[in-house]
Amino acid sequence: MRGGYKVFDTHTHVGFAAHNGSRYSVDQLLNAMDQAGVDRSIVIPFPVIEDCRSVHDTIGRAVKADPSRLVGAAYVYPLGGRRAFREEVQRCVEEWGFKALKLQPQYQPFHPLQPCTEYVFETALEFGLPVICHTGNGIPAALPSLFMMPARKFPELKIILAHAGGGGMLVGGAIVAALFCPNIYLELSTLMPNHVRQVLAHVPSSRLLIGSDLPENLTTEIDKIVTLSDGKEVRQDILWNTAAALFGGERA
């Protein structure tokens, strides 16, 4: 808890990031959570990894050891074959209890408008997993507006636009996507304060979430929400309640 608010960080990573050399352990994540007053976090493999299965197992063991604090998210190469994709997602759910699926079009050959990728969303829906989709860097495939198509095609599927377009000219596209698709949610990490205010002016707090992406961002991301949003209920929605409704947990 931080400043009287429960906090659910919906965007963290552990393991080794081959694209930039970063390395974070579960213990480092838990320590960062303790220091920042974070109650619970979603743990995702980094976007460029050699073996998703081994990272899933590392995350899964951590979730089993501390289920009140950690929630696992699967990250599977989407074009390695439909059967292999589904089997690994199923394993993450049934063996480790994962509760989300992450897509990273910045580093994966994945385009949300292509019919050949629909099975990815179908798999998430089959196993009851919200899909966390990177947006921003990696356009055009990471444009927030492109996820409106799967959101409309699969209205029961919850789609979370990580970074809400990443700010700049793309934050408007994330806002429009959320306004036109009630099953699209926005995760606010990396946004400048003026962009956070822009999102708050248009999208209800019941569809907004906090995320850090990296431990060094954590206190800044929390403080942005506490200082920029108006009203305790709005702050608690963004910091905890929206995530609790999506991934399990009592309202604060």
Summary of the structure (lengths in Angstrom):
residues: 252
radius of gyration: 16.5
end to end distance: 10.6
largest distance: 47.1
contacts: 894
relative contact order: 0.14
helix: 48%
strand: 17%
